[in-house]
Amino acid sequence: MKKHIAYIFVLILLSACGTSKTIQSKKTTVKVSIDLVNSTDDKLNVTLEPGTITSDLVTFYIPETVPGTYSDDDYGKYVEQVEAFTSKGELLPVERTSDNTWNIQKATTLASIHYVVSDTYDIEGEHDIFSPSGTNFKKGQQYMLNLHALVGYIKNQEDLVYTIDINRSEKMEASTSLPIQTNENYTPTVFENQKTVDSYIAQRYFEVIDNPIMYNIPNKEVFDIGGITIELSVYSPSGTVKASDLKPNIEKMMEAQKAYLGAMNTTDKYTILLYLSTVSPDDAQGFGALEHHTSTVVVLPESMPQEAMDAAMIDVVAHEFFHIVTPLNLHSAEIHKFRYNDPKMSQHLWMYEGITEYFAQHFQVQQGLINAPDFYNTLTEKIARAKSYDDTMSFTEMSANVLEEPYASSYGNVYQKGALIGMCLDILLRENSNGEKGVLDLMRALTERYGSQRPFDDQAIIPQITEMTSPVIGAFFQDHVIGTIPINYSAYFDKVGLEYTTIQAPTGYFLEGNQPYINGSQATNEVFIQDGIELHSFFKELGIEGGDVIKSINGKTYDISNVYALISDSNGWKVDDPVTFIVKRGEKELTLTGKVSEPQISKPSITELQYFTEGPELRLRNSWLKGS
């Protein structure tokens, strides 16, 4: 009886569907193949096999912008020869409709898209892509794969699972936080001239572009920090810089960071990819880092002295690692469902970058890596740098419109005033909780409420923070983050028994601490004086102005290629020696002569007021600095 019923059911099903048709399951995985072995002319072949398509016309995208860059970079400009094929190898009509988009017709028969990608490091003088977000394809030596520049997507398939197969030579090794494919039934791509195929898996497109991969001859250190596996991988073109040389300081710093975060475990792996540039015209020129949720790409010049490189790595990695708090586990819908080709930006860069930068500085004093005066000096430097930006610009308005002017030019202030917003919130929160809770506790509470898979509403988060804390915090946001009222930092330092004044202090000729008075243009290879900042006394005496291009000093020509020589040469200058600058100002070339003098700059200063007995300000200061 049961067999008979089953037989009838099958007949009904076949008659309903048509006995001549085959029932096919929907393909819900996008498969990507990247060939490093057969690369030529610094170009890689990429093939993408999409999920099931049900419309006759689809658009294939390469991102215009990606999270963390806050700029329109048009990565599709480096993609060419886009071809679409059926499963039988027949070509489908493809039309390029913009720098980053291609329309594909007869798409219901689409089986694969093949295209060629050029790297960006070789032509850095021709574009404005920040090197840590760019690509490098140096055959047999090094591949920097920022996957947003290599892997595209078809609209409405961003939430499909992505598998990525990479054909690489046996001597090279990958460093990445992207998970390895572990499905025993998975069939990797078969490549021409196949060597070793690495297979990765991402649960959605965001995870693809959030996990860069660096391939090179192994130069790495792997260590554990409180249950988090840290992988430090270094590419040094001359082979002189070893990961083992950099590990001790980074390990010490990250141990302190983990102690600072406490039980807030947000990732089980973190990867640091360090690319060291020769600073030649066909190599990376933009130095710094691009954060990802569980990794960071750092680009620095290989010629940096060991001490300077250690300091730079600590400064950069300290900031990037704290992004595991926000935006990894705390972000808005604009970040969670990022629109790569029509971006809508979040209002809360004060949180994503500002609070992160505050943590990167505050943990050092809280964990005893630096003393209180050093921490105060960092704060005064940030106050001084913040003055070069419009202090009346709404921070939330700037964040939401950061891709456009005049807001784009103020982006750098997220690391200055943004961090100071974090400081003020920390002091206010502790003042209103009898010293028991600060801004890190607020981030913990918000992380518990939301987490990596539950984004918050951009408009609602500040009212929610106010409800969780106090009206005083809400008023601070309304006045100084949403509003346009500049922050009176003296009032916050008064709360913790600190005196805030302005003094004249010595500075470097071209550097104030780690902050330069000069900048460079990759497009023109020129070095110029930073515009819009307070210049020191020596530049003012000589008549140098912001925007002046340095052509030569005392007969020696300078440009981007020898900018570090410019700084080292100035260390040998002696007071009262004659000096001649030749600069370009607009269309004119000027000769500026004078004598070398010790550069002075007006800068904020913070000193501790002395108390003979225990007072509320001292107790609040101890709570703020040490959490006690």
C-alpha positions as CSV (number, residue, x, y, z in Angstrom):
1,M,0.0,0.0,0.0
2,K,2.8,2.5,0.9
3,K,4.8,1.6,-2.2
4,H,1.7,2.2,-4.4
5,I,1.0,5.6,-2.8
6,A,4.6,6.6,-3.4
7,Y,4.5,5.5,-7.0
8,I,1.3,7.6,-7.6
9,F,3.0,10.6,-5.9
10,V,6.0,10.4,-8.3
11,L,3.7,10.2,-11.3
12,I,1.8,13.3,-10.2
13,L,5.1,15.2,-9.6
14,L,6.5,14.3,-13.0
15,S,3.3,15.1,-14.8
16,A,3.1,18.5,-13.1
17,C,6.7,19.4,-14.0
18,G,6.8,17.7,-17.4
19,T,8.5,14.4,-17.7
20,S,11.1,15.7,-20.2
21,K,12.5,18.4,-17.8
22,T,15.3,17.8,-15.2
23,I,14.7,19.3,-11.8
24,Q,17.8,21.4,-10.9
25,S,18.7,22.8,-7.5
26,K,19.5,26.5,-7.2
27,K,23.2,27.3,-7.1
28,T,23.8,29.4,-4.0
29,T,27.6,29.6,-4.1
30,V,29.8,32.0,-6.0
31,K,33.1,30.4,-7.0
32,V,36.2,32.5,-7.7
33,S,39.5,31.4,-9.2
34,I,42.7,33.5,-9.1
35,D,45.8,32.4,-10.9
36,L,49.1,33.6,-9.5
37,V,51.3,31.0,-11.4
38,N,50.4,32.1,-14.9
39,S,50.5,35.8,-14.3
40,T,52.2,38.1,-16.9
41,D,52.9,41.8,-17.0
42,D,51.8,42.3,-13.4
43,K,48.3,41.1,-14.3
44,L,46.2,38.3,-12.9
45,N,43.5,36.2,-14.5
46,V,40.3,35.9,-12.5
47,T,37.3,33.7,-13.2
48,L,34.0,34.1,-11.3
49,E,31.2,31.5,-11.5
50,P,28.0,33.2,-10.1
51,G,25.1,31.7,-8.3
52,T,21.9,30.9,-10.2
53,I,20.5,33.9,-12.3
54,T,16.9,34.2,-13.2
55,S,16.9,37.5,-15.2
56,D,18.1,38.0,-18.8
57,L,20.2,41.1,-17.9
58,V,22.5,41.4,-14.9
59,T,25.2,43.9,-13.8
60,F,28.6,42.8,-12.7
61,Y,30.3,45.1,-10.2
62,I,33.8,45.8,-9.0
63,P,33.6,48.1,-5.9
64,E,33.9,51.8,-6.2
65,T,34.7,52.2,-2.5
66,V,35.1,49.8,0.5
67,P,34.7,50.2,4.2
68,G,37.6,51.9,6.0
69,T,38.8,54.0,3.0
70,Y,36.2,56.8,3.0
71,S,37.0,57.7,-0.6
72,D,35.9,56.9,-4.1
73,D,38.7,54.8,-5.6
74,D,37.0,53.0,-8.6
75,Y,38.9,49.7,-8.4
76,G,37.1,48.7,-11.7
77,K,39.6,51.0,-13.5
78,Y,42.2,48.2,-13.2
79,V,39.9,45.5,-14.6
80,E,39.9,44.7,-18.3
81,Q,39.0,42.1,-20.9
82,V,35.7,41.2,-19.1
83,E,34.1,38.2,-20.9
84,A,31.0,36.2,-20.0
85,F,30.5,32.5,-21.0
86,T,27.8,29.9,-21.1
87,S,28.5,26.4,-19.7
88,K,29.3,25.4,-23.3
89,G,32.0,28.1,-23.6
90,E,29.9,30.4,-25.8
91,L,30.4,34.1,-25.4
92,L,27.6,36.3,-24.1
93,P,27.2,40.1,-24.9
94,V,29.0,42.3,-22.3
95,E,28.8,46.1,-22.2
96,R,30.9,48.2,-19.9
97,T,28.6,50.9,-18.5
98,S,31.0,52.7,-16.1
99,D,34.4,52.4,-14.5
100,N,33.1,49.7,-12.2
101,T,30.1,48.1,-13.9
102,W,29.4,45.7,-16.8
103,N,26.0,44.7,-18.2
104,I,25.7,41.0,-19.3
105,Q,22.9,39.9,-21.6
106,K,21.2,36.5,-21.8
107,A,22.3,36.1,-18.2
108,T,20.1,33.1,-17.5
109,T,22.7,31.0,-19.4
110,L,25.7,32.7,-17.7
111,A,28.2,30.1,-16.3
112,S,31.3,32.2,-15.8
113,I,32.9,35.7,-16.0
114,H,36.6,35.9,-16.9
115,Y,38.6,39.1,-16.6
116,V,42.2,40.5,-16.1
117,V,43.3,42.7,-13.2
118,S,46.3,45.0,-13.2
119,D,48.0,45.9,-9.9
120,T,48.2,49.4,-8.5
121,Y,51.6,49.6,-6.8
122,D,53.4,49.8,-10.2
123,I,51.5,53.0,-11.2
124,E,51.0,54.8,-8.0
125,G,51.8,58.1,-9.6
126,E,48.7,57.7,-11.8
127,H,46.0,57.3,-9.1
128,D,45.1,58.2,-5.5
129,I,44.5,54.7,-4.2
130,F,46.0,54.4,-0.7
131,S,48.7,51.8,-0.9
132,P,47.3,49.6,2.0
133,S,44.1,49.2,0.0
134,G,45.9,48.6,-3.4
135,T,47.4,45.5,-5.0
136,N,50.8,44.2,-5.9
137,F,51.5,41.3,-8.3
138,K,55.3,40.7,-8.3
139,K,55.7,37.3,-10.0
140,G,57.6,34.8,-7.9
141,Q,58.2,37.3,-5.1
142,Q,55.1,38.9,-3.6
143,Y,51.4,39.3,-4.1
144,M,49.3,41.8,-2.1
145,L,45.7,40.7,-2.7
146,N,43.2,43.2,-1.4
147,L,40.3,41.2,-2.7
148,H,38.0,44.2,-3.3
149,A,40.2,45.0,-6.3
150,L,40.1,41.4,-7.6
151,V,36.7,39.9,-6.8
152,G,33.5,41.4,-8.1
153,Y,29.9,40.6,-7.4
154,I,26.5,40.4,-9.2
155,K,23.8,42.5,-7.8
156,N,21.6,40.6,-5.2
157,Q,24.3,37.9,-4.8
158,E,26.3,39.7,-2.1
159,D,24.9,37.4,0.6
160,L,25.8,34.2,-1.2
161,V,28.6,32.0,0.0
162,Y,31.9,32.7,-1.8
163,T,34.6,30.1,-2.4
164,I,38.0,31.3,-3.6
165,D,40.7,29.1,-5.2
166,I,44.2,30.5,-5.7
167,N,46.9,28.7,-7.8
168,R,50.3,29.6,-6.3
169,S,53.9,28.3,-6.5
170,E,55.1,25.9,-3.8
171,K,57.7,28.3,-2.4
172,M,55.1,31.0,-1.6
173,E,52.8,31.0,1.4
174,A,49.6,32.8,2.2
175,S,48.9,35.0,5.3
176,T,45.2,35.8,5.9
177,S,42.4,35.6,8.3
178,L,40.1,34.2,5.6
179,P,39.0,30.7,6.6
180,I,40.3,27.7,4.7
181,Q,37.7,25.6,2.9
182,T,37.2,22.4,5.0
183,N,34.3,20.7,3.2
184,E,35.6,17.3,2.2
185,N,33.2,17.2,-0.8
186,Y,34.5,20.5,-2.2
187,T,36.1,20.3,-5.6
188,P,38.8,22.9,-6.2
189,T,39.3,24.6,-9.6
190,V,41.7,22.9,-12.0
191,F,44.2,25.4,-13.3
192,E,46.4,25.3,-16.3
193,N,50.0,24.7,-15.1
194,Q,48.6,23.9,-11.7
195,K,51.0,24.0,-8.8
196,T,49.4,24.3,-5.3
197,V,45.8,25.4,-4.9
198,D,44.6,27.2,-1.7
199,S,40.9,27.1,-1.2
200,Y,39.1,29.6,1.1
201,I,35.5,30.2,2.0
202,A,33.5,33.4,2.9
203,Q,29.9,33.4,4.1
204,R,29.1,36.6,2.1
205,Y,30.8,39.1,-0.1
206,F,31.6,41.4,2.8
207,E,33.9,38.7,4.2
208,V,35.7,38.4,0.9
209,I,36.7,42.1,0.8
210,D,37.3,42.2,4.6
211,N,40.1,39.6,4.4
212,P,43.2,40.6,2.4
213,I,45.7,37.8,1.5
214,M,49.4,38.3,1.2
215,Y,51.6,35.8,-0.6
216,N,55.4,35.7,-0.3
217,I,58.3,33.5,0.6
218,P,57.5,32.8,4.3
219,N,58.7,35.5,6.7
220,K,56.3,35.3,9.6
221,E,55.8,34.8,13.3
222,V,52.7,33.2,14.8
223,F,52.0,33.6,18.5
224,D,49.1,33.5,21.0
225,I,47.7,36.5,22.9
226,G,45.0,35.5,25.4
227,G,43.4,32.9,23.1
228,I,43.8,35.0,19.9
229,T,46.2,33.6,17.3
230,I,48.3,36.5,16.0
231,E,50.0,36.0,12.6
232,L,52.6,38.6,11.7
233,S,53.8,38.3,8.1
234,V,56.4,40.6,6.5
235,Y,57.5,41.2,2.9
236,S,61.0,42.8,2.8
237,P,62.3,43.1,-0.7
238,S,65.9,43.0,0.4
239,G,65.2,40.3,3.0
240,T,66.8,42.5,5.7
241,V,63.7,43.0,7.9
242,K,62.5,39.8,9.7
243,A,59.2,39.2,11.3
244,S,61.2,37.9,14.3
245,D,62.8,41.3,14.7
246,L,59.4,43.0,15.0
247,K,57.6,40.4,17.1
248,P,58.9,41.3,20.6
249,N,57.5,44.8,20.7
250,I,54.3,43.9,18.9
251,E,53.7,40.9,21.2
252,K,54.3,43.1,24.3
253,M,51.9,45.7,23.0
254,M,49.1,43.3,22.0
255,E,49.3,41.5,25.4
256,A,48.6,44.9,27.0
257,Q,45.8,45.5,24.6
258,K,44.2,42.2,25.4
259,A,44.5,42.9,29.1
260,Y,42.9,46.3,28.5
261,L,39.9,44.7,26.7
262,G,39.6,42.0,29.4
263,A,36.9,39.4,28.6
264,M,35.8,41.1,25.4
265,N,36.9,38.3,23.0
266,T,35.7,39.3,19.5
267,T,38.0,37.2,17.3
268,D,40.1,34.1,17.6
269,K,42.6,35.2,14.9
270,Y,44.2,38.4,13.9
271,T,46.6,38.8,10.9
272,I,49.1,41.7,10.4
273,L,50.3,42.0,6.8
274,L,53.4,44.3,6.6
275,Y,54.6,45.3,3.1
276,L,57.9,47.2,3.0
277,S,58.4,49.4,0.0
278,T,61.5,50.3,-1.9
279,V,59.9,53.7,-2.4
280,S,60.9,53.5,-6.1
281,P,58.6,55.0,-8.7
282,D,57.1,51.6,-9.4
283,D,56.5,50.6,-5.8
284,A,54.1,51.6,-3.0
285,Q,54.2,55.3,-2.0
286,G,51.3,55.7,0.5
287,F,52.4,54.7,4.0
288,G,50.1,53.7,6.8
289,A,47.5,51.0,7.3
290,L,44.0,49.9,6.3
291,E,42.0,48.2,9.0
292,H,39.8,45.1,8.5
293,H,37.8,43.3,11.2
294,T,40.4,40.6,11.9
295,S,43.4,41.8,10.0
296,T,45.3,44.9,8.9
297,V,47.5,45.8,5.9
298,V,50.5,48.0,6.7
299,V,52.8,49.7,4.2
300,L,56.0,51.3,5.3
301,P,59.3,52.2,3.6
302,E,61.9,49.4,4.0
303,S,64.6,52.0,4.6
304,M,63.2,53.0,8.0
305,P,65.6,52.5,10.9
306,Q,64.6,49.6,13.2
307,E,63.6,51.9,16.1
308,A,61.4,54.0,13.8
309,M,59.8,51.0,12.3
310,D,59.1,49.5,15.8
311,A,57.4,52.8,16.8
312,A,55.4,53.0,13.6
313,M,54.2,49.5,13.9
314,I,53.1,50.0,17.5
315,D,51.3,53.2,16.6
316,V,49.6,51.7,13.6
317,V,48.8,48.2,14.9
318,A,47.6,49.5,18.2
319,H,44.9,51.5,16.4
320,E,44.0,48.8,13.9
321,F,43.7,46.0,16.4
322,F,41.1,47.9,18.5
323,H,38.8,47.8,15.4
324,I,37.9,44.3,16.6
325,V,35.6,46.3,19.0
326,T,34.1,48.7,16.5
327,P,33.2,48.4,13.8
328,L,33.6,44.6,13.9
329,N,31.2,44.0,16.8
330,L,29.5,47.4,16.9
331,H,28.3,49.1,13.7
332,S,25.3,50.5,11.9
333,A,23.3,49.1,9.1
334,E,25.3,51.3,6.7
335,I,28.4,49.3,7.5
336,H,26.8,45.9,7.8
337,K,25.1,46.2,4.4
338,F,27.7,48.4,2.8
339,R,26.8,49.6,-0.7
340,Y,30.1,49.3,-2.5
341,N,29.0,51.1,-5.7
342,D,26.5,53.6,-4.2
343,P,27.8,54.1,-0.7
344,K,25.7,55.6,2.1
345,M,28.0,56.5,4.9
346,S,27.3,56.2,8.7
347,Q,27.2,59.3,10.9
348,H,29.4,57.7,13.6
349,L,33.1,58.0,12.6
350,W,33.4,59.5,16.1
351,M,32.9,55.9,17.2
352,Y,34.6,53.8,14.5
353,E,37.7,55.8,14.2
354,G,37.7,58.3,17.1
355,I,37.0,55.9,20.0
356,T,39.3,53.3,18.4
357,E,42.1,55.9,18.3
358,Y,41.4,56.9,21.9
359,F,41.7,53.3,23.0
360,A,45.0,53.0,21.1
361,Q,46.4,55.8,23.2
362,H,44.6,55.2,26.5
363,F,45.5,51.5,26.9
364,Q,49.2,52.5,26.9
365,V,48.9,54.5,30.1
366,Q,46.4,52.2,31.7
367,Q,48.6,49.2,31.2
368,G,51.8,51.0,32.2
369,L,53.5,51.1,28.8
370,I,53.9,54.9,29.0
371,N,53.6,57.3,32.0
372,A,50.9,59.9,32.5
373,P,53.0,62.9,31.2
374,D,53.6,61.0,27.9
375,F,49.8,60.4,27.6
376,Y,49.1,64.1,28.3
377,N,51.6,65.0,25.5
378,T,49.7,62.8,23.1
379,L,46.5,64.5,24.0
380,T,48.0,68.0,23.6
381,E,49.4,67.0,20.2
382,K,45.9,65.9,19.1
383,I,44.4,69.2,20.4
384,A,47.0,71.1,18.4
385,R,46.4,69.1,15.2
386,A,42.6,69.3,15.6
387,K,42.9,73.1,15.4
388,S,43.9,72.8,11.7
389,Y,40.3,71.6,11.0
390,D,37.0,73.4,11.2
391,D,36.2,73.1,14.8
392,T,32.5,74.1,14.2
393,M,31.8,71.3,11.8
394,S,29.2,68.8,13.0
395,F,31.0,65.5,13.4
396,T,27.9,63.4,12.5
397,E,27.3,65.6,9.4
398,M,30.9,65.3,8.4
399,S,30.8,61.5,8.8
400,A,27.6,61.0,6.8
401,N,29.0,63.2,3.9
402,V,32.7,62.2,4.2
403,L,33.0,61.3,0.5
404,E,32.1,64.9,-0.5
405,E,33.7,68.3,0.0
406,P,34.1,70.2,2.3
407,Y,33.7,67.2,4.5
408,A,36.2,64.9,2.8
409,S,39.0,67.3,3.7
410,S,38.1,67.0,7.4
411,Y,38.4,63.2,7.5
412,G,41.8,63.4,9.2
413,N,40.1,65.0,12.2
414,V,38.6,61.7,13.2
415,Y,42.0,60.7,14.5
416,Q,42.4,64.0,16.3
417,K,39.1,65.5,17.6
418,G,37.5,62.0,17.3
419,A,39.9,60.7,19.9
420,L,39.4,63.7,22.1
421,I,35.7,63.1,22.0
422,G,36.5,59.7,23.3
423,M,38.6,61.3,26.1
424,C,35.8,63.7,27.1
425,L,33.2,60.9,27.1
426,D,35.5,58.7,29.3
427,I,35.9,61.5,31.9
428,L,32.2,62.3,31.8
429,L,31.1,58.7,32.2
430,R,33.5,58.1,35.1
431,E,32.4,61.4,36.8
432,N,28.7,60.3,36.5
433,S,29.4,56.7,37.8
434,N,31.6,57.5,40.8
435,G,34.6,56.4,38.7
436,E,33.3,52.9,38.1
437,K,32.5,53.0,34.4
438,G,34.2,54.6,31.4
439,V,33.9,54.6,27.6
440,L,35.3,51.0,27.4
441,D,32.5,49.8,29.6
442,L,30.0,51.6,27.3
443,M,31.5,49.9,24.3
444,R,31.2,46.5,26.1
445,A,27.5,47.1,26.9
446,L,26.7,48.2,23.3
447,T,28.6,45.1,22.0
448,E,26.6,42.8,24.2
449,R,23.4,44.5,23.0
450,Y,24.3,44.3,19.3
451,G,27.3,42.3,18.2
452,S,28.7,41.5,14.7
453,Q,25.5,40.3,13.1
454,R,23.0,42.8,14.6
455,P,23.7,46.4,13.3
456,F,22.3,49.4,15.1
457,D,20.1,52.1,13.6
458,D,22.2,55.1,12.7
459,Q,19.7,57.7,14.0
460,A,18.9,55.8,17.2
461,I,22.3,55.0,18.7
462,I,23.0,58.3,20.4
463,P,19.5,58.4,22.1
464,Q,20.2,54.8,23.2
465,I,23.5,55.8,24.6
466,T,21.9,58.7,26.5
467,E,19.3,56.3,27.9
468,M,22.0,53.9,29.0
469,T,24.1,56.5,30.7
470,S,22.8,60.0,31.6
471,P,21.3,63.2,30.2
472,V,24.8,64.8,30.7
473,I,26.2,62.4,28.0
474,G,23.2,63.2,25.7
475,A,23.9,66.9,26.1
476,F,27.6,66.4,25.2
477,F,26.6,64.6,22.0
478,Q,24.0,67.3,21.1
479,D,26.5,70.1,21.6
480,H,29.8,68.7,20.4
481,V,29.2,65.7,18.2
482,I,25.9,66.4,16.5
483,G,26.1,70.1,17.2
484,T,28.7,72.7,16.2
485,I,30.0,74.0,19.6
486,P,33.7,73.5,20.0
487,I,34.8,71.5,23.0
488,N,36.4,73.5,25.9
489,Y,39.0,70.9,26.8
490,S,40.1,72.9,29.9
491,A,36.8,72.1,31.5
492,Y,37.4,68.4,31.2
493,F,41.0,68.6,32.4
494,D,39.8,70.6,35.4
495,K,37.6,67.7,36.4
496,V,40.7,65.5,36.8
497,G,43.0,68.1,38.4
498,L,45.0,69.0,35.3
499,E,46.0,72.5,34.2
500,Y,45.8,73.2,30.5
501,T,47.9,76.0,29.2
502,T,49.7,77.1,26.0
503,I,53.5,77.2,25.8
504,Q,56.3,77.8,23.3
505,A,58.1,74.5,22.7
506,P,60.9,73.3,20.3
507,T,59.9,71.1,17.3
508,G,61.6,69.5,14.4
509,Y,62.2,71.2,11.1
510,F,60.0,68.8,9.1
511,L,58.4,66.6,11.9
512,E,56.5,67.4,15.0
513,G,56.8,64.1,16.8
514,N,55.4,61.6,14.2
515,Q,53.4,64.2,12.4
516,P,55.1,65.8,9.3
517,Y,55.1,69.4,8.3
518,I,55.5,68.1,4.7
519,N,53.6,65.9,2.4
520,G,54.1,64.4,-1.1
521,S,52.2,64.1,-4.3
522,Q,52.6,60.7,-6.0
523,A,51.3,62.2,-9.3
524,T,54.0,64.9,-9.5
525,N,56.7,63.3,-7.3
526,E,56.9,66.6,-5.4
527,V,57.4,67.3,-1.7
528,F,55.4,70.2,-0.3
529,I,54.7,72.0,2.9
530,Q,51.5,71.0,4.5
531,D,48.7,73.6,4.0
532,G,46.2,74.6,6.7
533,I,48.5,73.8,9.7
534,E,50.4,76.1,12.1
535,L,53.9,76.4,10.8
536,H,56.9,76.8,13.2
537,S,59.0,79.9,13.8
538,F,61.8,78.9,11.4
539,F,59.5,78.5,8.4
540,K,57.8,81.8,9.3
541,E,61.1,83.7,9.5
542,L,62.2,82.3,6.2
543,G,58.9,83.2,4.5
544,I,57.8,79.6,3.8
545,E,54.0,79.1,3.4
546,G,51.7,76.2,3.4
547,G,51.5,74.6,-0.1
548,D,55.1,75.6,-1.1
549,V,56.7,72.9,-3.2
550,I,60.3,72.2,-2.0
551,K,62.6,72.1,-5.1
552,S,66.0,72.3,-3.4
553,I,67.7,73.3,-0.1
554,N,71.3,74.5,-0.2
555,G,71.6,73.3,-3.7
556,K,70.4,69.7,-3.1
557,T,67.2,68.7,-5.0
558,Y,64.5,66.9,-3.1
559,D,61.4,64.9,-4.1
560,I,59.4,61.9,-2.9
561,S,62.3,59.5,-3.8
562,N,64.7,61.1,-1.2
563,V,62.2,62.6,1.3
564,Y,63.8,60.7,4.2
565,A,67.2,62.2,3.2
566,L,65.5,65.6,3.6
567,I,64.6,64.8,7.2
568,S,68.0,63.3,8.0
569,D,69.9,66.2,6.3
570,S,68.1,68.7,8.5
571,N,69.3,66.9,11.6
572,G,72.8,68.2,10.7
573,W,71.8,71.9,10.4
574,K,73.4,74.2,12.9
575,V,71.8,77.4,14.2
576,D,73.0,80.6,12.4
577,D,74.3,78.6,9.4
578,P,73.1,80.2,6.1
579,V,70.3,78.4,4.4
580,T,68.6,78.7,0.9
581,F,65.3,77.2,0.0
582,I,64.1,77.2,-3.6
583,V,60.3,76.6,-3.6
584,K,57.5,76.7,-6.2
585,R,54.5,78.7,-5.1
586,G,51.7,78.5,-7.6
587,E,53.4,79.1,-11.0
588,K,56.3,81.1,-9.5
589,E,59.7,79.8,-8.4
590,L,61.0,81.6,-5.3
591,T,64.4,81.7,-3.6
592,L,64.1,82.1,0.2
593,T,67.3,82.8,2.1
594,G,68.1,83.3,5.8
595,K,69.8,81.7,8.7
596,V,69.0,78.4,10.5
597,S,67.2,78.9,13.8
598,E,65.7,76.5,16.3
599,P,62.1,76.0,15.3
600,Q,59.6,76.8,18.0
601,I,55.8,76.2,18.0
602,S,53.0,77.3,20.2
603,K,51.5,74.2,21.7
604,P,49.1,73.1,24.4
605,S,50.5,71.8,27.7
606,I,49.0,69.7,30.5
607,T,50.4,69.6,34.0
608,E,49.2,67.9,37.1
609,L,48.0,70.2,39.9
610,Q,49.4,69.1,43.2
611,Y,47.0,68.1,46.0
612,F,48.1,67.9,49.7
613,T,45.1,65.7,50.5
614,E,43.0,63.2,48.6
615,G,40.4,65.1,46.5
616,P,37.6,64.2,44.1
617,E,39.7,65.4,41.1
618,L,42.6,63.1,42.0
619,R,40.3,60.2,42.6
620,L,38.6,60.8,39.2
621,R,42.1,61.1,37.5
622,N,43.2,57.8,39.0
623,S,40.0,56.2,37.8
624,W,40.4,57.7,34.3
625,L,44.1,56.8,33.9
626,K,44.2,53.4,35.6
627,G,40.6,52.3,36.0
628,S,40.9,52.4,39.8
